[in-house]
Amino acid sequence: MPFMKKTARPVKPGRRRKQQEALWISPVRRIERVAAAGRICAITFEDGPCQLPALPDRFRGKPLTLVLAETLERYGAKGTFIVVGDTSENYPDHPGRAGSFAWNGAGWDHFPDFGRDSQGGAVHCPELISRLLAGGHEIASHGYAHIPFGWTPVLYGVRHCQPDLESVMTDLRRLHKVMEDGWRYPLRLSRPPRGVDSIKEGFSSYDAYALMGYQYLASGFDGAGRIPMGSYEAEVGAVWQPMERLLLEDPDAFRGQIILMKDGCNMARRTPVADGLERQLRLLSDHGYRVVTVSELLEQAPFRDVPADSGHGRAARRLLGLGWCAAFQDNTLRPEAVLRRGELAMMAFGWETVRRRVELVRSGRAPFRDMGPRDPYAAAAALAVETGAMAAPGGRFRPDAPVTPVELAQFCSTRLGRTPPLGGWEKISHGEFFLLIVGLLDE
């Protein structure tokens, strides 16, 4: 089973994004929406910071990013700004076609616009980064130069992309260093440029983010504003009207939701976000919502399908804090699912084998007769067997087989130094496993 290769394609304005089906446990969780107990949500703004004024300018020449920050703060809201570093090195290039996905450059992205790179990005706008942090907003990574991790012909054609995993890592580390050196701010969340996940050689954004120690910041609702329409007023309406319709249908529609917005121009070089954001915040406020940073949202509700204050939620949160991989890639716990051998190995050894997975894929050597080098659990399974926590008789690991009581006893004895009672069960669920492990740790 190859590692996930998916492209997060744009959705139509105002549409809720469809949940990606998770295939395996992973160190990196794709955060789209969480099981929040109350009316709380997050708004993310990507591609900034932007020194250019809103277009059309109704804010006396203020930089767009400052307009967004001040609008949020009037409502007591905090935003998550997914920033780039600097796109001024993305030349030689030619102007893109207005109204297309390449509006800001034929071969590369340029923010805030082609030929105006010096007015965007964290490198050129340090005062805006400082202002965001002073206002209590959050910064996340969108890559230093906003170069897609891989190539996809459907959307981007001849546009340039990163050639390999090393290039992706160099780009991510570069922006990480800018934030650490300039503000002592450790980045913890990231969104792939243009939403492209696949990387050459069989890797993906999940590999890159695991190497960085990041979580994947996605979104569950597209706040719109990117697509040109017949008038600016129509574009502003596209930002808030779908939200209004959903809230009228279901006042809890945005509970735990992560909303996607843009800190910059749309494809027609207008900024409907500047006026549309106020209407969104008014709607959310009228319906009793608090808008918080994504990190605060995750602190209150870490998972998509299980409340944080449930028994399974508390146990899984505890394991996350201890460096275990408790969730699937779509950030679900699925507590009723039967625990399988590959999942057990990944839960315990996932973070420890991030680099080993990369080496294994490049080597092309299968660690077991029934697991190829690209199997998402291969590296974790290999370490589990090497440490004696699990066994692979006959050179077969059987990653899809349910974990038996005897196998779990062996695992706990080796990994934790404690042996659980075998119990009367034939198969153990994920939820039962969380509670059992936490119980052993508390003895």
Long-range contacts (C-beta under 8 A, 24 or more apart in sequence): 1-374, 1-375, 1-376, 2-202, 2-374, 3-202, 3-203, 3-204, 3-206, 3-207, 3-361, 3-374, 3-376, 4-197, 4-204, 4-206, 4-329, 4-376, 5-197, 5-198, 5-202, 5-204, 6-197, 6-198, 6-204, 7-152, 7-154, 7-155, 7-195, 7-196, 7-197, 7-198, 8-192, 8-195, 8-196, 8-197, 8-218, 9-154, 9-155, 9-195, 10-155, 10-195, 10-222, 10-226, 11-222, 12-222, 13-222, 13-223, 13-224, 13-225, 13-226, 13-227, 13-238, 13-239, 13-242, 14-222, 14-224, 14-238, 14-241, 14-242, 14-243, 14-245, 15-221, 15-222, 15-242, 16-220, 16-221, 16-222, 16-246, 17-218, 17-219, 17-220, 17-221, 17-222, 19-304, 19-330, 20-329, 20-330, 21-330, 22-328, 22-329, 22-330, 22-331, 22-332, 23-328, 23-329, 23-376, 24-328, 24-329, 24-342, 24-343, 24-346, 24-376, 24-377, 25-325, 25-326, 25-327, 25-328, 25-329, 25-342, 25-343, 25-346, 25-347, 25-350, 25-377, 26-206, 26-210, 26-325, 26-327, 26-328, 26-329, 26-346, 26-350, 26-376, 27-210, 27-325, 27-350, 27-351, 27-354, 28-206, 28-209, 28-210, 28-214, 28-215, 28-216, 28-329, 29-215, 29-216, 29-327, 29-328, 29-329, 29-330, 29-331, 30-216, 30-218, 30-329, 30-330, 30-331, 31-189, 31-215, 31-216, 31-217, 31-218, 31-258, 31-294, 31-298, 31-331, 32-218, 32-219, 32-220, 32-258, 32-304, 32-330, 32-331, 33-220, 33-256, 33-257, 33-258, 33-304, 34-256, 34-297, 34-298, 34-300, 34-301, 34-302, 34-303, 34-304, 34-331, 35-256, 35-301, 35-303, 35-304, 35-305, 35-306, 35-307, 35-308, 35-313, 36-255, 36-256, 36-297, 36-300, 36-301, 37-300, 37-301, 37-307, 37-308, 37-309, 38-255, 38-290, 39-251, 39-252, 39-254, 39-255, 39-287, 39-288, 39-289, 39-290, 40-255, 40-256, 40-289, 40-290, 40-291, 40-292, 40-297, 40-300, 40-301, 41-254, 41-255, 41-256, 41-257, 41-258, 41-259, 41-284, 41-289, 41-290, 41-291, 41-292, 41-297, 42-79, 42-80, 42-257, 42-258, 42-259, 42-291, 42-292, 42-293, 42-294, 42-296, 42-297, 43-72, 43-77, 43-79, 43-80, 43-223, 43-258, 43-259, 43-261, 43-277, 43-280, 43-291, 44-79, 44-80, 44-81, 44-82, 44-140, 44-191, 44-217, 44-219, 44-258, 44-259, 44-260, 44-261, 44-294, 45-79, 45-80, 45-81, 45-82, 45-261, 45-262, 45-263, 45-273, 46-81, 46-82, 46-142, 46-191, 46-260, 46-261, 46-262, 46-263, 47-82, 47-84, 47-111, 47-112, 47-120, 47-142, 47-146, 47-262, 47-263, 47-264, 48-81, 48-83, 48-84, 48-111, 48-112, 48-120, 48-125, 48-128, 48-263, 48-264, 49-81, 49-83, 49-120, 49-121, 49-122, 49-125, 49-128, 49-129, 49-132, 49-263, 50-111, 50-112, 50-119, 50-120, 50-125, 50-128, 50-263, 50-264, 51-112, 51-119, 51-120, 51-124, 51-125, 51-128, 52-112, 52-113, 52-116, 52-119, 52-120, 52-264, 52-265, 54-271, 54-274, 54-275, 55-265, 55-269, 55-270, 55-271, 56-232, 56-270, 58-274, 58-275, 59-274, 63-125, 63-128, 64-112, 64-263, 64-264, 64-271, 64-273, 64-274, 65-125, 65-128, 65-131, 65-132, 65-263, 66-128, 66-131, 67-274, 68-263, 68-273, 68-274, 68-277, 69-131, 69-132, 69-135, 69-137, 71-274, 71-277, 71-278, 71-281, 72-135, 72-137, 72-277, 72-281, 72-291, 73-135, 74-281, 75-281, 75-282, 75-284, 75-285, 75-291, 76-290, 77-281, 77-290, 77-291, 77-292, 78-135, 78-136, 78-137, 78-138, 78-291, 78-292, 78-293, 78-296, 79-132, 79-137, 79-138, 79-291, 79-293, 80-137, 80-138, 80-139, 80-140, 80-189, 80-217, 80-293, 80-294, 80-295, 81-132, 81-137, 81-138, 81-139, 81-140, 81-263, 82-139, 82-140, 82-141, 82-142, 82-189, 82-190, 82-191, 82-217, 83-121, 83-122, 83-129, 83-139, 83-140, 83-141, 83-142, 83-175, 83-263, 84-111, 84-120, 84-121, 84-122, 84-142, 84-143, 84-144, 84-145, 84-146, 84-175, 84-193, 85-121, 85-122, 85-123, 85-143, 85-144, 85-145, 85-174, 85-175, 85-178, 86-117, 86-121, 86-122, 86-123, 86-124, 86-144, 86-145, 87-111, 87-117, 87-120, 87-121, 87-145, 87-146, 88-117, 88-118, 88-121, 88-124, 89-145, 90-117, 90-145, 90-146, 90-147, 90-160, 98-267, 98-268, 98-269, 99-228, 99-267, 99-268, 100-267, 101-155, 101-156, 101-267, 102-156, 102-159, 103-265, 103-267, 103-268, 103-269, 104-265, 106-158, 106-159, 107-158, 107-159, 107-160, 108-145, 108-147, 108-159, 108-160, 109-146, 109-147, 109-159, 109-193, 109-194, 111-146, 111-264, 112-264, 112-265, 113-265, 113-269, 120-264, 122-175, 122-178, 122-179, 122-182, 123-178, 126-182, 129-179, 129-182, 129-183, 130-183, 133-183, 133-185, 136-293, 137-293, 138-189, 138-293, 138-294, 138-295, 139-179, 139-185, 139-187, 140-187, 140-188, 140-189, 140-190, 140-191, 140-217, 140-294, 141-172, 141-175, 141-176, 141-187, 141-189, 141-190, 141-191, 141-214, 142-190, 142-191, 142-193, 143-171, 143-172, 143-175, 143-190, 143-192, 143-193, 144-171, 144-172, 144-174, 144-175, 144-178, 145-171, 146-193, 146-194, 147-171, 147-193, 148-192, 148-193, 148-194, 148-196, 149-192, 149-193, 149-196, 149-197, 149-198, 149-199, 149-204, 149-205, 149-208, 150-196, 150-197, 150-198, 150-199, 150-200, 151-196, 152-196, 152-198, 155-194, 156-194, 156-196, 161-196, 162-199, 163-200, 164-199, 164-200, 164-201, 165-199, 165-200, 165-201, 165-203, 165-207, 165-208, 165-358, 168-199, 168-205, 168-208, 169-208, 169-211, 169-212, 172-208, 172-212, 172-214, 173-212, 176-212, 187-212, 187-214, 188-213, 188-214, 188-215, 188-295, 189-214, 189-215, 189-216, 189-217, 189-294, 189-295, 190-214, 190-215, 190-216, 190-217, 191-216, 191-217, 191-218, 192-216, 201-361, 201-362, 202-361, 202-374, 203-358, 203-361, 206-329, 207-354, 207-357, 207-358, 210-351, 210-354, 210-357, 211-354, 211-355, 211-358, 215-298, 217-258, 217-294, 218-258, 219-258, 219-259, 219-260, 220-257, 220-258, 220-259, 221-254, 221-257, 221-258, 221-259, 221-260, 222-259, 222-260, 223-259, 223-260, 223-261, 223-273, 223-276, 223-280, 224-272, 224-276, 225-261, 225-262, 225-266, 225-271, 225-272, 225-273, 225-276, 226-262, 226-266, 226-267, 227-266, 227-267, 228-266, 228-267, 228-268, 228-270, 232-270, 232-272, 235-266, 235-268, 235-270, 235-272, 235-276, 236-272, 236-275, 236-276, 236-279, 237-276, 238-272, 238-276, 239-272, 239-273, 239-275, 239-276, 239-277, 239-279, 239-280, 240-276, 240-279, 240-280, 240-283, 243-280, 243-283, 243-284, 244-283, 247-283, 247-284, 247-287, 251-287, 251-288, 254-284, 254-287, 254-289, 256-297, 256-301, 258-294, 258-297, 302-331, 303-327, 303-331, 303-332, 303-333, 304-330, 304-331, 304-332, 305-332, 305-333, 305-334, 306-332, 306-333, 306-335, 311-431, 311-435, 312-431, 312-434, 312-435, 315-431, 315-434, 315-435, 315-437, 315-438, 316-434, 318-438, 318-441, 319-347, 319-434, 319-437, 319-438, 322-441, 323-351, 324-348, 324-350, 324-437, 325-350, 325-351, 326-434, 333-430, 333-431, 333-434, 334-430, 335-429, 335-430, 335-431, 335-432, 335-434, 336-429, 336-430, 336-431, 337-429, 337-430, 338-402, 338-427, 338-428, 338-429, 338-430, 339-402, 339-403, 339-427, 339-428, 339-429, 339-430, 339-432, 339-433, 340-399, 340-400, 340-401, 340-402, 340-403, 341-381, 341-390, 341-397, 341-398, 341-399, 341-400, 341-401, 341-402, 341-403, 341-407, 342-375, 342-376, 342-377, 342-380, 342-381, 342-397, 342-399, 342-400, 343-377, 343-430, 344-384, 344-390, 344-403, 344-408, 344-411, 344-433, 345-377, 345-380, 345-381, 345-383, 345-384, 345-389, 345-390, 345-397, 345-399, 346-376, 346-377, 346-380, 347-433, 348-380, 348-384, 348-389, 348-411, 348-415, 349-379, 349-380, 349-383, 349-384, 350-380, 352-380, 352-383, 353-379, 353-380, 353-382, 353-383, 356-382, 356-383, 367-397, 368-392, 368-395, 368-396, 368-397, 369-394, 369-395, 369-396, 370-396, 370-397, 370-398, 370-399, 371-397, 371-399, 375-399, 384-411, 387-414, 387-415, 388-414, 389-414, 389-415, 402-427, 402-428, 403-427, 403-428, 403-433, 408-433, 408-436, 412-437, 412-440, 416-440, 416-441, 418-443
